[in-house]
């Protein structure tokens, strides 16, 4: 639907404005050609109301011929064709209407007025066609800007929702419950180890909460956070949890989304190490590959071991965050290979601070 017709108020405003323009043209012709104002009004106003019907559909031509996407020759030729067809039809209607008026009176005069005012009318009609086309393009430009702003706000909301889910997954009650149980056991046996364990939990929670205030973090910070998490879990699993890190040191200052690696590592612990009776090796590799930063997390999977049913929020939140921040430039891939579960995160390699939409 034409934007001027989506509310009653806009329709009345358009009609009132057009009647004012039509009355002004009638007065102009009356003064210029020295004809009776009533005769000029009877001829001109219905014709200009008819002109409105010819001009309004130009909106759909403007939508179908965007200025930035349409070659100038095509744009110019199309609008000239529309102008020519519309003007020709209006002239034929004016000729027929003036003859109809003359048929009701003994002394014909409206055909003469129409023919004498033809150049004035054509000039005004052409100007009106072009002004209305410009108004349509201006409206479409404002509409496009509004849509971009709404898309930016929607993207920001998606990022906020995804990161909120990640934060909830990070400090969910189950993790705190296990950590407090482990702490109570350590406190009874080795108080010094309990002190170190409390420091690990404090650092882990501090980073988990503080990350939401930043758009990005250094890779070194992310890896330190993972080390704190693994230190907490190592107290619970003991010898069942072995870890291996293979990190390209030249990438340590690379900017990455905060907590992008944690859900993958947590998934490896919860559904990998914990499902194996004897535990296993959790391997983390960080490298550069063809202009991308690659995180690779490997963990054993025992199909006959204890399986924990998860919500699926962890890896799903990672996928959503990668999509909203980097589009098709980043992805999460998972695969199984001979009892090993492999998760890989691909990020565009950049040392620049990421700027999210305001």
C-alpha positions as semicolon CSV with decimal commas, in nm:
position;residue;x (nm);y (nm);z (nm)
1;X;0,000;0,000;0,000
2;X;0,112;0,353;-0,074
3;X;0,245;0,515;0,249
4;X;0,006;0,810;0,209
5;X;-0,293;0,578;0,224
6;X;-0,214;0,372;0,535
7;X;-0,396;0,615;0,767
8;X;-0,708;0,830;0,726
9;X;-0,524;1,139;0,846
10;X;-0,263;1,113;0,571
11;X;-0,534;1,072;0,306
12;X;-0,716;1,387;0,420
13;X;-0,389;1,579;0,439
14;X;-0,295;1,471;0,085
15;X;-0,636;1,561;-0,059
16;X;-0,646;1,899;0,118
17;X;-0,295;1,987;-0,001
18;X;-0,376;1,882;-0,356
19;X;-0,698;2,089;-0,358
20;X;-0,497;2,394;-0,250
21;X;-0,251;2,334;-0,535
22;X;-0,536;2,287;-0,784
23;X;-0,710;2,607;-0,671
24;X;-0,380;2,795;-0,704
25;X;-0,333;2,670;-1,060
26;X;-0,691;2,770;-1,146
27;X;-0,626;3,121;-1,009
28;X;-0,297;3,141;-1,203
29;X;-0,467;3,047;-1,533
30;X;-0,751;3,289;-1,464
31;X;-0,510;3,578;-1,411
32;X;-0,267;3,483;-1,689
33;X;-0,527;3,422;-1,961
34;X;-0,780;3,676;-1,833
35;X;-1,064;3,425;-1,806
36;X;-1,341;3,392;-1,552
37;X;-1,215;3,232;-1,226
38;X;-1,521;3,006;-1,205
39;X;-1,465;2,874;-1,558
40;X;-1,097;2,814;-1,484
41;X;-1,181;2,636;-1,157
42;X;-1,444;2,411;-1,316
43;X;-1,192;2,305;-1,582
44;X;-0,873;2,279;-1,379
45;X;-0,965;2,128;-1,042
46;X;-1,117;1,797;-1,165
47;X;-0,825;1,753;-1,406
48;X;-0,571;1,799;-1,128
49;X;-0,757;1,556;-0,903
50;X;-0,729;1,311;-1,196
51;X;-0,357;1,396;-1,220
52;X;-0,316;1,282;-0,860
53;X;-0,438;0,936;-0,963
54;X;-0,173;0,929;-1,238
55;X;0,109;1,053;-1,013
56;X;0,057;0,844;-0,696
57;X;0,149;0,505;-0,856
58;X;0,490;0,656;-0,936
59;X;0,579;0,541;-0,584
60;X;0,594;0,180;-0,700
61;X;0,819;0,274;-0,992
62;X;1,054;0,447;-0,747
63;X;1,061;0,135;-0,528
64;X;1,136;-0,082;-0,829
65;X;1,410;0,154;-0,952
66;X;1,631;0,230;-0,648
67;X;1,869;0,519;-0,718
68;X;2,183;0,347;-0,589
69;X;2,117;0,015;-0,762
70;X;1,976;0,131;-1,100
71;X;2,201;0,253;-1,385
72;X;2,146;0,623;-1,456
73;X;2,039;0,569;-1,816
74;X;1,779;0,311;-1,711
75;X;1,661;0,535;-1,428
76;X;1,631;0,843;-1,649
77;X;1,472;0,655;-1,938
78;X;1,217;0,484;-1,714
79;X;1,105;0,806;-1,548
80;X;1,086;0,988;-1,881
81;X;0,870;0,707;-2,015
82;X;0,642;0,722;-1,709
83;X;0,625;1,102;-1,741
84;X;0,545;1,081;-2,111
85;X;0,273;0,820;-2,071
86;X;0,118;0,995;-1,771
87;X;0,125;1,339;-1,937
88;X;-0,018;1,203;-2,262
89;X;-0,305;1,033;-2,084
90;X;-0,373;1,348;-1,881
91;X;-0,382;1,563;-2,197
92;X;-0,627;1,325;-2,365
93;X;-0,845;1,328;-2,053
94;X;-0,829;1,711;-2,045
95;X;-0,931;1,739;-2,408
96;X;-1,222;1,501;-2,357
97;X;-1,333;1,674;-2,035
98;X;-1,324;2,024;-2,188
99;X;-1,531;1,905;-2,487
100;X;-1,778;1,743;-2,246
101;X;-1,817;2,074;-2,061
102;X;-1,874;2,262;-2,386
103;X;-2,148;2,018;-2,484
104;X;-2,360;2,143;-2,193
105;X;-2,351;2,512;-2,289
106;X;-2,446;2,711;-2,596
107;X;-2,125;2,917;-2,610
108;X;-1,822;2,686;-2,609
109;X;-1,532;2,818;-2,407
110;X;-1,363;2,540;-2,208
111;X;-1,183;2,381;-2,505
112;X;-1,038;2,723;-2,583
113;X;-0,927;2,772;-2,221
114;X;-0,771;2,427;-2,211
115;X;-0,578;2,477;-2,535
116;X;-0,458;2,828;-2,440
117;X;-0,344;2,706;-2,097
118;X;-0,183;2,386;-2,230
119;X;0,178;2,507;-2,199
120;X;0,119;2,636;-1,848
121;X;-0,046;2,311;-1,747
122;X;0,222;2,095;-1,906
123;X;0,495;2,285;-1,721
124;X;0,311;2,246;-1,391
125;X;0,234;1,877;-1,455
126;X;0,599;1,796;-1,537
127;X;0,719;1,981;-1,227
128;X;0,464;1,798;-1,011
129;X;0,565;1,461;-1,154
130;X;0,931;1,525;-1,071
131;X;0,862;1,671;-0,725
132;X;0,646;1,373;-0,632
133;X;0,918;1,134;-0,759
134;X;1,177;1,313;-0,542
135;X;0,942;1,295;-0,242
136;X;0,900;0,921;-0,302
137;X;1,278;0,868;-0,320
138;X;1,326;1,074;-0,005
139;X;1,065;0,865;0,175
140;X;1,228;0,542;0,058
141;X;1,571;0,666;0,174
142;X;1,432;0,749;0,518
143;X;1,260;0,411;0,530
144;X;1,586;0,234;0,440
145;X;1,771;0,427;0,712
146;X;1,503;0,331;0,963
147;X;1,530;-0,035;0,861
148;X;1,909;-0,025;0,904
149;X;1,870;0,121;1,251
150;X;1,616;-0,145;1,343
151;X;1,847;-0,417;1,208
152;X;2,135;-0,276;1,416
153;X;1,917;-0,272;1,728
154;X;1,801;-0,626;1,656
155;X;2,160;-0,742;1,615
156;X;2,258;-0,576;1,944
157;X;1,964;-0,746;2,115
158;X;2,064;-1,085;1,974
159;X;2,421;-1,036;2,095
160;X;2,300;-0,934;2,440
161;X;2,065;-1,233;2,462
162;X;2,333;-1,476;2,345
163;X;2,590;-1,340;2,589
164;X;2,337;-1,339;2,873
165;X;2,271;-1,708;2,807
166;X;2,645;-1,770;2,808
167;X;2,681;-1,587;3,138
168;X;2,400;-1,793;3,289
169;X;2,565;-2,111;3,164
170;X;2,895;-1,998;3,315
171;X;2,771;-1,946;3,669
172;X;2,475;-2,184;3,674
173;X;2,385;-2,342;4,011
174;X;2,508;-2,690;3,910
175;X;2,863;-2,563;3,859
176;X;2,857;-2,370;4,188
177;X;2,711;-2,672;4,369
178;X;2,992;-2,900;4,246
179;X;3,256;-2,638;4,328
180;X;3,127;-2,585;4,683
181;X;3,114;-2,961;4,744
182;X;3,473;-2,992;4,624
183;X;3,576;-2,698;4,845
184;X;3,417;-2,855;5,153
185;X;3,609;-3,179;5,094
186;X;3,940;-2,999;5,041
187;X;3,890;-2,785;5,352
188;X;3,877;-3,095;5,573
189;X;4,198;-3,241;5,434
190;X;4,430;-2,969;5,302
191;X;4,350;-2,608;5,408
192;X;4,626;-2,465;5,188
193;X;4,477;-2,628;4,880
194;X;4,137;-2,491;4,985
195;X;4,283;-2,141;4,987
196;X;4,419;-2,184;4,633
197;X;4,086;-2,330;4,522
198;X;3,898;-2,026;4,659
199;X;4,130;-1,798;4,463
200;X;4,061;-1,994;4,145
201;X;3,684;-1,965;4,196
202;X;3,713;-1,592;4,273
203;X;3,917;-1,524;3,957
204;X;3,687;-1,740;3,748
205;X;3,371;-1,562;3,866
206;X;3,533;-1,217;3,844
207;X;3,616;-1,264;3,477
208;X;3,279;-1,425;3,403
209;X;3,094;-1,122;3,538
210;X;3,334;-0,852;3,413
211;X;3,342;-0,978;3,052
212;X;2,989;-0,850;2,985
213;X;3,121;-0,492;3,008
214;X;3,367;-0,546;2,722
215;X;3,325;-0,607;2,352
216;X;3,638;-0,815;2,321
217;X;3,924;-0,965;2,520
218;X;4,280;-1,066;2,448
219;X;4,334;-1,433;2,371
220;X;4,574;-1,451;2,667
221;X;4,289;-1,344;2,901
222;X;4,059;-1,607;2,759
223;X;4,319;-1,879;2,804
224;X;4,387;-1,769;3,162
225;X;4,015;-1,795;3,230
226;X;4,012;-2,146;3,084
227;X;4,312;-2,239;3,302
228;X;4,123;-2,120;3,611
229;X;3,823;-2,327;3,511
230;X;4,032;-2,637;3,448
231;X;4,207;-2,583;3,781
232;X;3,869;-2,592;3,955
233;X;3,761;-2,903;3,768
234;X;4,098;-3,072;3,824
235;X;4,032;-3,066;4,198
236;X;3,706;-3,252;4,135
237;X;3,830;-3,505;3,878
238;X;4,182;-3,555;4,007
239;X;4,391;-3,785;3,785
240;X;4,092;-3,848;3,560
241;X;4,147;-3,507;3,397
242;X;4,460;-3,453;3,191
243;X;4,513;-3,138;2,989
244;X;4,729;-3,041;2,695
245;X;4,780;-2,693;2,547
246;X;4,933;-2,612;2,211
247;X;4,923;-2,235;2,167
248;X;5,082;-2,014;1,904
249;X;5,237;-1,741;2,123
250;X;5,222;-1,486;1,841
251;X;4,841;-1,491;1,871
252;X;4,815;-1,414;2,244
253;X;4,724;-1,046;2,193
254;X;4,460;-1,121;1,928
255;X;4,116;-0,984;2,014
256;X;3,838;-1,242;2,050
257;X;3,479;-1,236;2,182
258;X;3,492;-1,285;2,562
259;X;3,401;-1,634;2,688
260;X;3,380;-1,771;2,336
261;X;3,598;-2,070;2,424
262;X;3,459;-2,153;2,769
263;X;3,129;-2,319;2,664
264;X;3,321;-2,550;2,431
265;X;3,566;-2,651;2,706
266;X;3,283;-2,692;2,958
267;X;3,101;-2,915;2,708
268;X;3,419;-3,125;2,670
269;X;3,440;-3,171;3,048
270;X;3,072;-3,237;3,110
271;X;2,995;-3,466;2,816
272;X;3,344;-3,600;2,748
273;X;3,571;-3,643;3,050
274;X;3,284;-3,695;3,293
275;X;3,129;-3,961;3,069
276;X;3,448;-4,169;3,067
277;X;3,506;-4,389;3,370
278;X;3,882;-4,340;3,353
279;X;3,862;-3,979;3,236
280;X;4,099;-3,878;2,961
281;X;4,299;-3,606;2,789
282;X;4,145;-3,271;2,705
283;X;4,356;-3,105;2,436
284;X;4,331;-2,740;2,336
285;X;4,505;-2,610;2,023
286;X;4,511;-2,246;1,911
287;X;4,663;-2,172;1,571
288;X;4,637;-1,959;1,261
289;X;4,499;-2,114;0,945
290;X;4,449;-1,930;0,616
291;X;4,381;-1,593;0,777
292;X;4,157;-1,735;1,052
293;X;4,212;-1,792;1,421
294;X;4,129;-2,155;1,497
295;X;4,042;-2,298;1,839
296;X;4,042;-2,677;1,850
297;X;3,917;-2,868;2,157
298;X;3,951;-3,247;2,167
299;X;3,811;-3,480;2,431
300;X;3,743;-3,854;2,455
301;X;3,388;-3,987;2,433
302;X;3,296;-4,320;2,589
303;X;2,976;-4,438;2,425
304;X;2,925;-4,691;2,708
305;X;3,011;-4,449;2,986
306;X;2,786;-4,227;3,193
307;X;2,610;-3,978;2,969
308;X;2,473;-3,649;3,098
309;X;2,177;-3,499;2,921
310;X;2,241;-3,133;2,843
311;X;2,023;-2,840;2,738
312;X;2,228;-2,768;2,427
313;X;2,257;-2,401;2,522
314;X;2,638;-2,404;2,543
315;X;2,736;-2,478;2,183
316;X;2,415;-2,316;2,052
317;X;2,505;-1,988;2,223
318;X;2,854;-2,003;2,071
319;X;2,707;-2,048;1,722
320;X;2,465;-1,759;1,776
321;X;2,737;-1,525;1,902
322;X;2,965;-1,610;1,611
323;X;2,683;-1,547;1,363
324;X;2,570;-1,215;1,512
325;X;2,925;-1,078;1,551
326;X;3,094;-1,204;1,235
327;X;2,824;-1,339;1,004
328;X;2,959;-1,603;0,764
329;X;3,320;-1,518;0,851
330;X;3,310;-1,729;1,169
331;X;3,171;-2,072;1,248
332;X;3,171;-2,363;1,491
333;X;3,230;-2,715;1,356
334;X;3,196;-3,037;1,555
335;X;3,285;-3,394;1,456
336;X;3,358;-3,740;1,599
337;X;3,665;-3,940;1,509
338;X;3,737;-4,283;1,663
339;X;3,602;-4,207;2,008
340;X;3,719;-3,847;2,007
341;X;3,490;-3,545;1,999
342;X;3,642;-3,246;1,817
343;X;3,506;-2,891;1,829
344;X;3,663;-2,617;1,616
345;X;3,593;-2,244;1,626
346;X;3,699;-2,034;1,328
347;X;3,730;-1,657;1,382
348;X;3,847;-1,386;1,139
349;X;4,199;-1,295;1,248
350;X;4,208;-0,933;1,369
351;X;4,390;-0,733;1,635
352;X;4,143;-0,444;1,618
353;X;3,890;-0,376;1,893
354;X;3,549;-0,490;1,776
355;X;3,278;-0,222;1,780
356;X;2,924;-0,338;1,837
357;X;2,619;-0,142;1,717
358;X;2,507;0,139;1,944
